[in-house]
């Protein structure tokens, strides 16, 4: 089997997901007023395993890691557009005995998460049915629709970890002269952001000496998206995101967390702070 190679920043992200998923499952398992069913959703699950760059050690991916969490989630929903990834993941899950989960509670979708989340998965985790969900949205770049994020926020039953791909945004959309940007790339960002209001944030309104608007810095753009998660998507609590950086300390993406619960945000804030100033 051939697995994707990942850097140290991805290993840190997986540690964060594992740690919070374990805390989340413990808290919801013991809650009995009212009793809640808790579900894990992975919108870009991959094959379930990776190898570490350099050492080539086998690394458990997000779906396989969360399956080992005890107490287990009541259901798991794994989605990937790549048929090979989802088949490999299903084979691994069905053939392994580690973990305390019921194999019948694990569901696989070879589909576009932007469609299947809205049509099939999110309807299974309605607030009024006493179901709650932790959802990982970790796309490879700008491959996520704002409608998914907004729906999760307005459902009130879904917490999300979200990859905000600032490197993809800078590389493919934000140009020193915004008129030179490829319109297809601009539309990708519009779809992820929800509209084109990012243009008001991404460029300074004051013209520079060369006659072009100046690009703002990464954190300014991330803060604006943080505000959208609260004000537009409707999440009550969105801690400051953690920048995920490569060995050259360049920010590849920001990892966001969004929830309706202050205790959830505080747990994640503490986890983020353990890794916030890591340097590779």
N, C-alpha and C positions, 0 to 999 in steps of 0.2 A: 504494500500500500504506500502511496505517496501522499505525504501530509504537507500542509503549508508551513513555511518557516516563519517564525515570529521573533520579534526583538524583545528586549527587557521590558519596554513600555507595555507591550501586550501581556506579558506575564504579570505585571503589576495590576493591570486592568482585571485580569482573571482572578487575582487574589482579592481585589475589592469586591467583585461580584460574589465570589464564594463566601466571603466573610459576612456580607450583608444578607445574602440568601439564607445563611444558617441562622442569623439573628431573627430575620423575618419569619422563618418557619417556626422557630421556637415560640415566638410571641403569639402568632396566630393559632398555633396548635393548642395552647393552654387557654385561649380566650373562650369563655362559655356563655357570655351574656351580651349579645347572642352568639351562639356557636357559628363560626365562619369556616367556609371551605376556601383554602388558598391554593392558587394555581401559579405555575411558572410558565412563562412564554418567552421564546427566543425567536425573534423575527429574521435573523440572519445566522442560523445555527452553525453552518459549516459542517464538516465531517465528524466533529467531536474530539479530534485530536490534532496537535500541531507538533512541530519539532523546533527546539530552540536554536536560533542562529549561533553559529560558532561551535557549540557543544553537540548539536543534533540530538540532544536528549528529548525523549517523548514527553509532551506536555498535555495534560488534560484540558480540553476546551471547555467553554462555558456550559454546554448541555450535559456533558458527562460529569463535570464537577458538581453541578447542582443536583444531579441524580444521586450523588453520594451524601448529600446533606441529610442529617438526622436531627429531628424527625422529618420524614419526607413530606413533600408537597402532595396534595390530593390528586393533582393532574399536572401533566407536562405537555406543552405544545411546541414542537420544533418545526421550523419553517425554513426552507432554503430553495432558491430558484434553480440551483444546480442539482440535477438528478443524481449525479454521481455522489455528491456530498450527502444528500438525504438517504440514499441507499446504503452508503457506508456507515452513516450514523445509526440507522435502524439495525443494520447487521450487528454492529458493536453492542448496541443496547440489548438486543434480544439474546445475544450469546454470552453476556456477562452476568455474573451472579452477585457482584458487589452492589452494595446499597440496599436500602430497605423499601424501595418503591415496588409497587405492583406493576408488572409489565403491561397490563391492560389499561393502566392509567396514562400511558405514554402514547402521544399521537404525533404522526409525522405528516408533513405537507410539502410536496414538491410543487411549489407555487410562488407567486409574487406576494410577498407579505403585505404590500400595500393594498392588495385586493382581499386576500384570505383573512387578514386580521379583521377587516371591517365586515366582511360577509359571514364569517364562520366562527372565528375565535372570540372576538370581543363580545358577541351576543351570549356567549356561555358564561361571562363573568359580570353579570349585571349586579349592581349595588343592591337592588331590592330583593335579589335572590340570595343574599348573604354570602356572596362569593367575592373574593379579593384576589388580585393578581399582581405579580411582579413581572415586568416585561422588559427584556433587554432588546434595544434597537441599536445594533452595532453594524451599520452598513459600511460597505467599502466605498466611501465617498458619498456623493450627493445622490443616493439611490433610495430616498425615503420621501414620502408625501406628507406635507403638513397636516392633511386631513387625518392621518393616523394619530399624530401627536395630539391634535386638538380633540379628537374623539376620546382618546385615553384620558385627557384632562377633564373633560366634561362628564365622563361616566362616573367619576368620583370613586371608582372601585379599583383603579389601576395605578400602580406606581411604575415609573420608568427609569431605567438607565439609558442614556442617549449619547451616541457619538456625534459630536458637532465637528465636521471635517474641515477645519480651517485651512489645512494645507491644500486640499482639493479646491477650496474656494479661492485661495490666493493664486494658485497655479493656473486655474482654468477660467476664472471669472473676473477677478479684480485686476484691472490693468491701470497703469499710471495714467493713461488716457482712456477713460471708460468707453469712449466711442469705438475703440478697436476690439472690444470683447466679442467673442463668437456668440451669436444670438442663441444657439442651441445650449451653450453652457450657461448663459444668463437664464434661460428658461428652466434649466435644472435647479439653479439656486432659487428662482421664484417658487418652484414647486416645493422645495424643501422648506423655505422660509414662510410660505403661504401667500405671499404677494411680493411686490417689488419695493416695499418700504425699506429694505436693506440698503438701497441706494442713498437714503437720507443719512444713514449711519456710516457707510463705508467710505464716504468721501467728505473731506472738509469743504465747507461752503466757501471758504476764502481761496481765491486763486493764487497759485504760487508764481514765482518769477517767470516760469516758462509758459504760463497761460493755461495750465491744467489744474484740476482740483487735486489736492493731496489725498492719498489714501490714509485712512486712520489706522491705528494699530490693532493687533489681533484681539487684545483684551476688550477694547471698546466695542468691537463687533460681537464678541461673546457676551458682554454685559447686555447689549441690546437684545440678543436672543433670549437671555435669561429673563428679561422683562416680558418678552412675548409669551414665554411659558407660563408666567403668572397672569398677565393681564389679558391675553387673548385665548390661550389654551385653558386657563382656569385652574392650574395647579396652585394650591395655597402656599406651598413651601418648596423653594428651589434654592438649595445651598449654592455658594460660589462653586463653579465647576473646577475640576482639577485638570491642568494642562498635561497631556501625555506627550512626553518628549523623547526624542531619540538620543543616541550616545553623543551627538554634537550639541545637545540641549536645544534643538529646534523643535518647536511645538508642531506636532502632527495633527492633533485634534484635541478638543476639550471633551472631557467626560462629564456629562450633566446627570443629576438626579432630580426627580420631581415627584412630589407626593402631596397628599391632602393632610398628612399627619405631622405635627411638630416633632413627635418622638422619633419618627422615621428619619426626618431631615437631620436631627441631632446625631443619631447613630451614624449616618453617612458622613456628616461633617467631620466627626471624629476619625472615621476610617480614612477619608480623604486627607486629613491633616497628617496622618502617619506617612503618607507618600508624596505630599505636595512639593517638597523641596528635594526630592530624589534627583541625583545627577548620575547619568550613566557613565 
